[in-house]
Amino acid sequence: MLGEIDRFADEAREHLETVHTDRERAYTTSREVVQSASATIKAVHRGEFDAAREQVARTRELCEQMLAAVECSPEIGYSGFVGDASREYAEAALVLALIAEGDLPGPKKLGVDYADWLNGLGDAVGELRRHVLDLIRADRVEDAERYLHMMDEVYQTLMSFDYPQAVTKGLRTRSDQARGAVERTRGDLTNALRQSRLEARMRQLQEALETNDSPKSP
């Protein structure tokens, strides 16, 4: 019996060593996924869409490497750092599609599960808010209105998923965050529209005064 214990213990040690190696590989790659996804989003906000497309393709490769390690050792699980990295990748791909107005990639195309895709979509609302603020600063208020509408559509979609947090990986929390982002952005845009209209009225008044003050020809 003692010999059997040693044999099974050796088998367990060998198996756990394999799982540990795969986990370390997946964890290291997950950090690279997050960094690459962040670089993708930064390129999008700079308007460098070609560079963003190249970067998101690199992010996909890294995500596939991470998931391959998980597939070899399912004990690692798809939650935790694996799910976080998958969500970051989904967010980057969705932000690129939404702002660059490309085809929206679905979960199957990205190779992530549905919950991670939905949570990535929820996180994308924050990046859309940042884009709206950039448009406001550039006096592109009409474009900003269009993206605010997009934010609201995403929020309404997320709110339609009424499932336990354990099933959706915390989607309700991101839905609440998206709602806050939409409300703040609507307030910012409303103020910008009022300011824009006020400035237009002031210009009209100034032009009218200059016309009245100009000398009349005999």
C-alpha positions in Angstrom: 0.0 0.0 0.0 2.8 2.4 0.8 4.3 1.7 -2.6 1.0 2.6 -4.2 0.9 5.9 -2.3 4.4 6.8 -3.7 3.4 5.8 -7.2 0.2 8.0 -7.1 2.1 10.8 -5.5 4.7 10.7 -8.2 1.9 10.8 -10.9 0.3 13.7 -9.1 3.6 15.6 -8.8 4.2 15.2 -12.5 0.7 16.3 -13.4 0.8 19.3 -11.1 4.2 20.3 -12.5 2.7 20.4 -16.0 -0.3 22.4 -14.8 2.1 24.8 -13.0 4.2 25.3 -16.1 1.1 25.9 -18.3 -0.3 28.3 -15.7 2.9 30.3 -15.6 3.0 30.4 -19.4 -0.7 31.5 -19.6 -0.2 34.2 -16.8 2.9 35.7 -18.6 1.0 35.8 -21.9 -2.1 37.3 -20.3 -0.1 40.3 -19.1 1.2 40.7 -22.7 -2.4 40.5 -23.9 -3.4 43.3 -21.6 -0.5 45.5 -22.6 -1.1 44.9 -26.3 -4.9 45.7 -25.9 -4.0 48.9 -24.2 -1.7 49.9 -27.0 -4.5 49.2 -29.5 -6.9 51.5 -27.7 -4.2 54.2 -27.5 -3.7 54.0 -31.2 -7.4 54.3 -31.8 -7.7 57.5 -29.8 -4.8 58.9 -31.7 -6.6 58.2 -34.9 -4.0 55.7 -36.0 -6.4 53.1 -37.2 -4.0 51.1 -39.4 -1.5 50.8 -36.5 -4.5 49.8 -34.2 -5.5 47.0 -36.6 -2.0 45.6 -36.6 -1.8 45.8 -32.8 -5.2 44.1 -32.3 -4.0 41.3 -34.6 -1.0 40.9 -32.4 -3.3 40.9 -29.3 -5.3 38.1 -30.9 -2.2 36.0 -31.4 -1.2 36.5 -27.8 -4.7 35.6 -26.6 -4.7 32.4 -28.7 -1.3 31.5 -27.1 -2.8 32.0 -23.6 -5.9 30.0 -24.3 -3.8 27.2 -25.8 -2.0 26.9 -22.5 -5.3 26.7 -20.7 -6.5 24.1 -23.1 -3.5 21.9 -22.2 -4.3 22.3 -18.5 -8.1 23.0 -18.0 -7.5 23.1 -14.3 -6.2 26.7 -14.8 -9.8 27.7 -15.6 -11.1 30.5 -17.8 -11.8 32.9 -15.0 -9.3 35.1 -13.1 -6.4 36.5 -15.2 -7.5 34.5 -18.2 -10.9 36.0 -18.3 -9.5 39.4 -17.6 -7.1 39.3 -20.5 -9.8 37.9 -22.8 -12.1 40.8 -21.8 -9.3 43.4 -22.4 -8.8 41.9 -25.9 -12.5 42.0 -26.7 -12.7 45.6 -25.5 -9.8 46.7 -27.7 -11.3 45.0 -30.8 -14.7 46.5 -30.1 -13.4 50.0 -29.5 -11.5 49.9 -32.7 -14.6 48.7 -34.6 -16.9 51.3 -33.0 -14.7 54.3 -33.4 -13.2 53.4 -36.8 -16.7 52.4 -37.9 -15.7 48.9 -39.0 -17.5 45.6 -38.8 -18.3 44.7 -35.2 -16.5 41.4 -34.4 -18.6 38.9 -32.5 -17.4 36.5 -29.7 -16.8 33.6 -32.2 -14.7 35.8 -34.5 -12.6 37.0 -31.6 -12.4 33.6 -30.0 -13.6 34.6 -26.6 -16.7 33.5 -24.7 -19.9 35.4 -24.6 -19.6 36.8 -21.1 -16.1 38.1 -21.8 -17.4 39.7 -25.0 -20.3 41.4 -23.2 -18.0 42.7 -20.5 -15.6 43.9 -23.1 -18.5 45.8 -24.7 -19.3 47.3 -21.3 -15.8 48.5 -20.8 -15.8 50.0 -24.3 -18.4 52.5 -23.2 -15.8 54.2 -21.1 -13.5 54.6 -24.2 -16.4 55.9 -26.2 -16.9 58.5 -23.5 -13.3 59.5 -23.9 -13.8 59.8 -27.6 -16.9 62.0 -27.2 -15.0 64.3 -24.9 -12.2 64.5 -27.6 -14.8 65.4 -30.2 -16.3 68.1 -28.0 -12.9 69.7 -27.5 -12.5 69.6 -31.3 -15.9 71.4 -31.7 -17.3 68.3 -33.5 -20.5 68.3 -31.5 -22.7 66.6 -34.1 -20.2 63.6 -34.3 -20.2 63.6 -30.5 -24.0 63.2 -30.4 -23.7 60.2 -32.7 -21.3 58.5 -30.4 -23.4 59.3 -27.3 -26.3 57.6 -29.0 -24.0 54.6 -29.6 -23.1 54.6 -25.9 -26.7 54.6 -24.9 -27.5 51.7 -27.3 -24.7 49.6 -25.8 -26.0 50.4 -22.3 -29.5 49.4 -23.2 -28.2 46.1 -24.7 -26.2 45.3 -21.6 -29.2 45.9 -19.3 -31.2 43.3 -21.2 -29.1 40.5 -19.7 -30.7 39.7 -16.4 -28.7 36.8 -15.2 -26.7 36.1 -12.0 -23.3 37.8 -11.7 -21.6 34.4 -11.6 -23.0 33.6 -15.0 -22.2 36.9 -16.7 -18.9 37.4 -14.9 -20.0 40.7 -13.3 -21.8 42.2 -16.2 -24.3 44.0 -14.0 -21.5 46.0 -12.4 -20.3 47.1 -15.8 -23.8 47.9 -16.9 -24.1 50.2 -13.9 -20.8 51.8 -14.8 -21.9 52.2 -18.4 -25.1 54.0 -17.2 -23.0 56.4 -15.2 -20.7 57.1 -18.1 -23.7 57.7 -20.4 -25.3 60.1 -17.9 -22.1 62.1 -17.4 -21.4 62.3 -21.1 -25.0 63.4 -21.8 -24.5 66.2 -19.3 -21.1 67.2 -20.9 -22.6 67.2 -24.3 -25.6 69.2 -23.3 -23.3 71.9 -21.8 -21.2 71.9 -25.0 -24.3 72.3 -27.1 -25.5 75.2 -25.0 -22.1 76.8 -25.2 -22.0 76.3 -29.0 -25.4 77.9 -29.5 -24.5 80.8 -27.2 -21.3 81.5 -29.1 -23.3 81.3 -32.4 -25.8 83.9 -31.1 -23.0 86.1 -29.9 -21.4 86.0 -33.3 -24.7 86.9 -35.0 -25.1 89.8 -32.6 -21.6 91.0 -33.2 -22.0 90.8 -37.0 -25.3 92.7 -36.7 -23.7 95.4 -34.6 -20.8 95.7 -37.0 -23.2 96.0 -39.9 -25.2 98.8 -38.1 -22.0 100.6 -37.2 -20.5 100.5 -40.7 -20.7 103.8 -42.6 -23.4 104.0 -45.1 -22.5 104.9 -48.7 -24.0 108.2 -49.9 
